[in-house]
């Protein structure tokens, strides 16, 4: 099973993201990033399309 899991992880990490990261907490640590768009994407909002802009 381990080789199968490693193979799937290689593929899935390009499709999905970590589910244990709270985007708002990460964003609060950056003063120069601002959200332009934050739209639900797949699975009833489990995935989000987020567009950021960096203010210099």
Phi and psi restraints in degrees (range 20) as a CNS / XPLOR table:
assign (resid 1 and name C) (resid 2 and name N)
       (resid 2 and name CA) (resid 2 and name C) 1.0 -58.7 20.0 2
assign (resid 2 and name N) (resid 2 and name CA)
       (resid 2 and name C) (resid 3 and name N) 1.0 -45.2 20.0 2
assign (resid 2 and name C) (resid 3 and name N)
       (resid 3 and name CA) (resid 3 and name C) 1.0 -61.5 20.0 2
assign (resid 3 and name N) (resid 3 and name CA)
       (resid 3 and name C) (resid 4 and name N) 1.0 -35.5 20.0 2
assign (resid 3 and name C) (resid 4 and name N)
       (resid 4 and name CA) (resid 4 and name C) 1.0 -66.2 20.0 2
assign (resid 4 and name N) (resid 4 and name CA)
       (resid 4 and name C) (resid 5 and name N) 1.0 -44.9 20.0 2
assign (resid 4 and name C) (resid 5 and name N)
       (resid 5 and name CA) (resid 5 and name C) 1.0 -62.2 20.0 2
assign (resid 5 and name N) (resid 5 and name CA)
       (resid 5 and name C) (resid 6 and name N) 1.0 -42.1 20.0 2
assign (resid 5 and name C) (resid 6 and name N)
       (resid 6 and name CA) (resid 6 and name C) 1.0 -63.3 20.0 2
assign (resid 6 and name N) (resid 6 and name CA)
       (resid 6 and name C) (resid 7 and name N) 1.0 -40.9 20.0 2
assign (resid 6 and name C) (resid 7 and name N)
       (resid 7 and name CA) (resid 7 and name C) 1.0 -65.6 20.0 2
assign (resid 7 and name N) (resid 7 and name CA)
       (resid 7 and name C) (resid 8 and name N) 1.0 -42.8 20.0 2
assign (resid 7 and name C) (resid 8 and name N)
       (resid 8 and name CA) (resid 8 and name C) 1.0 -66.4 20.0 2
assign (resid 8 and name N) (resid 8 and name CA)
       (resid 8 and name C) (resid 9 and name N) 1.0 -38.4 20.0 2
assign (resid 8 and name C) (resid 9 and name N)
       (resid 9 and name CA) (resid 9 and name C) 1.0 -61.4 20.0 2
assign (resid 9 and name N) (resid 9 and name CA)
       (resid 9 and name C) (resid 10 and name N) 1.0 -39.8 20.0 2
assign (resid 9 and name C) (resid 10 and name N)
       (resid 10 and name CA) (resid 10 and name C) 1.0 -59.3 20.0 2
assign (resid 10 and name N) (resid 10 and name CA)
       (resid 10 and name C) (resid 11 and name N) 1.0 -39.8 20.0 2
assign (resid 10 and name C) (resid 11 and name N)
       (resid 11 and name CA) (resid 11 and name C) 1.0 -76.7 20.0 2
assign (resid 11 and name N) (resid 11 and name CA)
       (resid 11 and name C) (resid 12 and name N) 1.0 -49.4 20.0 2
assign (resid 11 and name C) (resid 12 and name N)
       (resid 12 and name CA) (resid 12 and name C) 1.0 -66.8 20.0 2
assign (resid 12 and name N) (resid 12 and name CA)
       (resid 12 and name C) (resid 13 and name N) 1.0 -29.5 20.0 2
assign (resid 12 and name C) (resid 13 and name N)
       (resid 13 and name CA) (resid 13 and name C) 1.0 -67.0 20.0 2
assign (resid 13 and name N) (resid 13 and name CA)
       (resid 13 and name C) (resid 14 and name N) 1.0 -17.1 20.0 2
assign (resid 13 and name C) (resid 14 and name N)
       (resid 14 and name CA) (resid 14 and name C) 1.0 -89.5 20.0 2
assign (resid 14 and name N) (resid 14 and name CA)
       (resid 14 and name C) (resid 15 and name N) 1.0 -13.9 20.0 2
assign (resid 14 and name C) (resid 15 and name N)
       (resid 15 and name CA) (resid 15 and name C) 1.0 -101.8 20.0 2
assign (resid 15 and name N) (resid 15 and name CA)
       (resid 15 and name C) (resid 16 and name N) 1.0 -42.3 20.0 2
assign (resid 15 and name C) (resid 16 and name N)
       (resid 16 and name CA) (resid 16 and name C) 1.0 -117.8 20.0 2
assign (resid 16 and name N) (resid 16 and name CA)
       (resid 16 and name C) (resid 17 and name N) 1.0 -179.1 20.0 2
assign (resid 16 and name C) (resid 17 and name N)
       (resid 17 and name CA) (resid 17 and name C) 1.0 -131.0 20.0 2
assign (resid 17 and name N) (resid 17 and name CA)
       (resid 17 and name C) (resid 18 and name N) 1.0 175.6 20.0 2
assign (resid 17 and name C) (resid 18 and name N)
       (resid 18 and name CA) (resid 18 and name C) 1.0 -68.1 20.0 2
assign (resid 18 and name N) (resid 18 and name CA)
       (resid 18 and name C) (resid 19 and name N) 1.0 138.6 20.0 2
assign (resid 18 and name C) (resid 19 and name N)
       (resid 19 and name CA) (resid 19 and name C) 1.0 -95.5 20.0 2
assign (resid 19 and name N) (resid 19 and name CA)
       (resid 19 and name C) (resid 20 and name N) 1.0 -5.0 20.0 2
assign (resid 19 and name C) (resid 20 and name N)
       (resid 20 and name CA) (resid 20 and name C) 1.0 -95.4 20.0 2
assign (resid 20 and name N) (resid 20 and name CA)
       (resid 20 and name C) (resid 21 and name N) 1.0 5.1 20.0 2
assign (resid 20 and name C) (resid 21 and name N)
       (resid 21 and name CA) (resid 21 and name C) 1.0 -102.2 20.0 2
assign (resid 21 and name N) (resid 21 and name CA)
       (resid 21 and name C) (resid 22 and name N) 1.0 127.0 20.0 2
assign (resid 21 and name C) (resid 22 and name N)
       (resid 22 and name CA) (resid 22 and name C) 1.0 -95.0 20.0 2
assign (resid 22 and name N) (resid 22 and name CA)
       (resid 22 and name C) (resid 23 and name N) 1.0 112.4 20.0 2
assign (resid 22 and name C) (resid 23 and name N)
       (resid 23 and name CA) (resid 23 and name C) 1.0 -56.0 20.0 2
assign (resid 23 and name N) (resid 23 and name CA)
       (resid 23 and name C) (resid 24 and name N) 1.0 -43.5 20.0 2
assign (resid 23 and name C) (resid 24 and name N)
       (resid 24 and name CA) (resid 24 and name C) 1.0 -61.7 20.0 2
assign (resid 24 and name N) (resid 24 and name CA)
       (resid 24 and name C) (resid 25 and name N) 1.0 -34.3 20.0 2
assign (resid 24 and name C) (resid 25 and name N)
       (resid 25 and name CA) (resid 25 and name C) 1.0 -68.8 20.0 2
assign (resid 25 and name N) (resid 25 and name CA)
       (resid 25 and name C) (resid 26 and name N) 1.0 -41.0 20.0 2
assign (resid 25 and name C) (resid 26 and name N)
       (resid 26 and name CA) (resid 26 and name C) 1.0 -65.5 20.0 2
assign (resid 26 and name N) (resid 26 and name CA)
       (resid 26 and name C) (resid 27 and name N) 1.0 -44.3 20.0 2
assign (resid 26 and name C) (resid 27 and name N)
       (resid 27 and name CA) (resid 27 and name C) 1.0 -64.4 20.0 2
assign (resid 27 and name N) (resid 27 and name CA)
       (resid 27 and name C) (resid 28 and name N) 1.0 -34.8 20.0 2
assign (resid 27 and name C) (resid 28 and name N)
       (resid 28 and name CA) (resid 28 and name C) 1.0 -64.3 20.0 2
assign (resid 28 and name N) (resid 28 and name CA)
       (resid 28 and name C) (resid 29 and name N) 1.0 -20.0 20.0 2
assign (resid 28 and name C) (resid 29 and name N)
       (resid 29 and name CA) (resid 29 and name C) 1.0 -83.1 20.0 2
assign (resid 29 and name N) (resid 29 and name CA)
       (resid 29 and name C) (resid 30 and name N) 1.0 -1.6 20.0 2
assign (resid 29 and name C) (resid 30 and name N)
       (resid 30 and name CA) (resid 30 and name C) 1.0 -122.3 20.0 2
assign (resid 30 and name N) (resid 30 and name CA)
       (resid 30 and name C) (resid 31 and name N) 1.0 120.7 20.0 2
assign (resid 30 and name C) (resid 31 and name N)
       (resid 31 and name CA) (resid 31 and name C) 1.0 -82.9 20.0 2
assign (resid 31 and name N) (resid 31 and name CA)
       (resid 31 and name C) (resid 32 and name N) 1.0 -18.7 20.0 2
assign (resid 31 and name C) (resid 32 and name N)
       (resid 32 and name CA) (resid 32 and name C) 1.0 -103.1 20.0 2
assign (resid 32 and name N) (resid 32 and name CA)
       (resid 32 and name C) (resid 33 and name N) 1.0 2.7 20.0 2
assign (resid 32 and name C) (resid 33 and name N)
       (resid 33 and name CA) (resid 33 and name C) 1.0 -105.6 20.0 2
assign (resid 33 and name N) (resid 33 and name CA)
       (resid 33 and name C) (resid 34 and name N) 1.0 135.5 20.0 2
assign (resid 33 and name C) (resid 34 and name N)
       (resid 34 and name CA) (resid 34 and name C) 1.0 -133.6 20.0 2
assign (resid 34 and name N) (resid 34 and name CA)
       (resid 34 and name C) (resid 35 and name N) 1.0 143.4 20.0 2
assign (resid 34 and name C) (resid 35 and name N)
       (resid 35 and name CA) (resid 35 and name C) 1.0 -81.1 20.0 2
assign (resid 35 and name N) (resid 35 and name CA)
       (resid 35 and name C) (resid 36 and name N) 1.0 124.7 20.0 2
assign (resid 35 and name C) (resid 36 and name N)
       (resid 36 and name CA) (resid 36 and name C) 1.0 -90.4 20.0 2
assign (resid 36 and name N) (resid 36 and name CA)
       (resid 36 and name C) (resid 37 and name N) 1.0 -46.5 20.0 2
assign (resid 36 and name C) (resid 37 and name N)
       (resid 37 and name CA) (resid 37 and name C) 1.0 -140.6 20.0 2
assign (resid 37 and name N) (resid 37 and name CA)
       (resid 37 and name C) (resid 38 and name N) 1.0 142.9 20.0 2
assign (resid 37 and name C) (resid 38 and name N)
       (resid 38 and name CA) (resid 38 and name C) 1.0 -144.1 20.0 2
assign (resid 38 and name N) (resid 38 and name CA)
       (resid 38 and name C) (resid 39 and name N) 1.0 93.3 20.0 2
assign (resid 38 and name C) (resid 39 and name N)
       (resid 39 and name CA) (resid 39 and name C) 1.0 -115.5 20.0 2
assign (resid 39 and name N) (resid 39 and name CA)
       (resid 39 and name C) (resid 40 and name N) 1.0 139.5 20.0 2
assign (resid 39 and name C) (resid 40 and name N)
       (resid 40 and name CA) (resid 40 and name C) 1.0 -63.6 20.0 2
assign (resid 40 and name N) (resid 40 and name CA)
       (resid 40 and name C) (resid 41 and name N) 1.0 143.4 20.0 2
assign (resid 40 and name C) (resid 41 and name N)
       (resid 41 and name CA) (resid 41 and name C) 1.0 -116.7 20.0 2
assign (resid 41 and name N) (resid 41 and name CA)
       (resid 41 and name C) (resid 42 and name N) 1.0 -73.7 20.0 2
assign (resid 41 and name C) (resid 42 and name N)
       (resid 42 and name CA) (resid 42 and name C) 1.0 -119.9 20.0 2
assign (resid 42 and name N) (resid 42 and name CA)
       (resid 42 and name C) (resid 43 and name N) 1.0 162.5 20.0 2
assign (resid 42 and name C) (resid 43 and name N)
       (resid 43 and name CA) (resid 43 and name C) 1.0 55.0 20.0 2
assign (resid 43 and name N) (resid 43 and name CA)
       (resid 43 and name C) (resid 44 and name N) 1.0 44.5 20.0 2
assign (resid 43 and name C) (resid 44 and name N)
       (resid 44 and name CA) (resid 44 and name C) 1.0 64.7 20.0 2
assign (resid 44 and name N) (resid 44 and name CA)
       (resid 44 and name C) (resid 45 and name N) 1.0 30.3 20.0 2
assign (resid 44 and name C) (resid 45 and name N)
       (resid 45 and name CA) (resid 45 and name C) 1.0 98.1 20.0 2
assign (resid 45 and name N) (resid 45 and name CA)
       (resid 45 and name C) (resid 46 and name N) 1.0 1.5 20.0 2
assign (resid 45 and name C) (resid 46 and name N)
       (resid 46 and name CA) (resid 46 and name C) 1.0 -64.3 20.0 2
assign (resid 46 and name N) (resid 46 and name CA)
       (resid 46 and name C) (resid 47 and name N) 1.0 -29.2 20.0 2
assign (resid 46 and name C) (resid 47 and name N)
       (resid 47 and name CA) (resid 47 and name C) 1.0 -112.5 20.0 2
assign (resid 47 and name N) (resid 47 and name CA)
       (resid 47 and name C) (resid 48 and name N) 1.0 144.3 20.0 2
assign (resid 47 and name C) (resid 48 and name N)
       (resid 48 and name CA) (resid 48 and name C) 1.0 -131.3 20.0 2
assign (resid 48 and name N) (resid 48 and name CA)
       (resid 48 and name C) (resid 49 and name N) 1.0 146.3 20.0 2
assign (resid 48 and name C) (resid 49 and name N)
       (resid 49 and name CA) (resid 49 and name C) 1.0 -100.4 20.0 2
assign (resid 49 and name N) (resid 49 and name CA)
       (resid 49 and name C) (resid 50 and name N) 1.0 112.0 20.0 2
assign (resid 49 and name C) (resid 50 and name N)
       (resid 50 and name CA) (resid 50 and name C) 1.0 -116.5 20.0 2
assign (resid 50 and name N) (resid 50 and name CA)
       (resid 50 and name C) (resid 51 and name N) 1.0 129.2 20.0 2
assign (resid 50 and name C) (resid 51 and name N)
       (resid 51 and name CA) (resid 51 and name C) 1.0 -116.1 20.0 2
assign (resid 51 and name N) (resid 51 and name CA)
       (resid 51 and name C) (resid 52 and name N) 1.0 126.1 20.0 2
assign (resid 51 and name C) (resid 52 and name N)
       (resid 52 and name CA) (resid 52 and name C) 1.0 -114.9 20.0 2
assign (resid 52 and name N) (resid 52 and name CA)
       (resid 52 and name C) (resid 53 and name N) 1.0 155.9 20.0 2
assign (resid 52 and name C) (resid 53 and name N)
       (resid 53 and name CA) (resid 53 and name C) 1.0 -129.5 20.0 2
assign (resid 53 and name N) (resid 53 and name CA)
       (resid 53 and name C) (resid 54 and name N) 1.0 140.9 20.0 2
assign (resid 53 and name C) (resid 54 and name N)
       (resid 54 and name CA) (resid 54 and name C) 1.0 -101.0 20.0 2
assign (resid 54 and name N) (resid 54 and name CA)
       (resid 54 and name C) (resid 55 and name N) 1.0 120.1 20.0 2
assign (resid 54 and name C) (resid 55 and name N)
       (resid 55 and name CA) (resid 55 and name C) 1.0 -89.5 20.0 2
assign (resid 55 and name N) (resid 55 and name CA)
       (resid 55 and name C) (resid 56 and name N) 1.0 128.7 20.0 2
